[in-house]
C-alpha cells in the first residue's frame, strides 16, 4: 500500500469503487497512468486486481 501514501483503506476503497463504477476501462487506465507514472502497465493491472480483492464487499 506504500504507493498511495497515507490514505487509509476506507478512503482507498471508496476511491476505487468510484473509479470502477463511473469510468470506462480506458479512462481508468489513463488516470492510473497519470497518477502512477512510475508503475508499468502490468504493475497497474496487478494493483487494480489487488484493490478489487481488498475492497470487495
C-alpha positions as CSV (number, residue, x, y, z in Angstrom):
1,X,0.0,0.0,0.0
2,X,3.0,2.3,0.1
3,X,2.2,3.8,-3.4
4,X,-0.9,5.5,-2.0
5,X,0.9,7.3,0.8
6,X,-1.1,8.0,4.0
7,X,-4.6,7.2,2.6
8,X,-6.5,4.8,4.8
9,X,-8.1,1.7,3.5
10,X,-11.7,3.0,3.6
11,X,-10.7,6.1,1.6
12,X,-8.8,4.0,-0.9
13,X,-11.7,1.6,-1.4
14,X,-14.2,4.5,-1.7
15,X,-11.9,6.0,-4.5
16,X,-11.6,2.5,-6.1
17,X,-15.4,1.9,-6.1
18,X,-15.9,5.4,-7.6
19,X,-13.4,4.8,-10.3
20,X,-14.6,1.4,-11.3
21,X,-18.3,2.5,-11.2
22,X,-18.0,5.7,-13.2
23,X,-15.1,5.2,-15.6
24,X,-14.6,3.1,-18.7
25,X,-11.6,0.7,-18.6
26,X,-9.6,3.1,-20.9
27,X,-10.4,6.1,-18.6
28,X,-9.2,4.1,-15.6
29,X,-6.0,3.2,-17.3
30,X,-5.3,6.8,-18.4
31,X,-6.0,8.1,-14.8
32,X,-3.7,5.4,-13.3
33,X,-1.0,6.2,-15.8
34,X,-1.2,9.8,-14.9
35,X,-1.3,9.2,-11.1
36,X,1.3,6.4,-11.0
37,X,3.7,7.1,-13.9
38,X,6.5,5.0,-12.4
39,X,4.4,1.8,-12.5
40,X,4.4,-0.4,-15.6
41,X,1.1,-1.2,-17.2
42,X,1.4,-4.8,-15.7
43,X,2.0,-3.4,-12.2
44,X,-1.0,-1.1,-12.6
45,X,-3.2,-4.0,-13.6
46,X,-1.9,-6.0,-10.6
47,X,-2.7,-3.0,-8.3
48,X,-6.3,-2.8,-9.7
49,X,-6.7,-6.6,-9.2
50,X,-5.5,-6.3,-5.6
51,X,-7.8,-3.3,-4.9
52,X,-10.7,-5.3,-6.4
53,X,-10.0,-8.1,-4.0
54,X,-9.4,-5.9,-0.9
55,X,-12.4,-3.7,-1.5
56,X,-14.9,-6.3,-2.4
57,X,-17.9,-6.1,-0.1
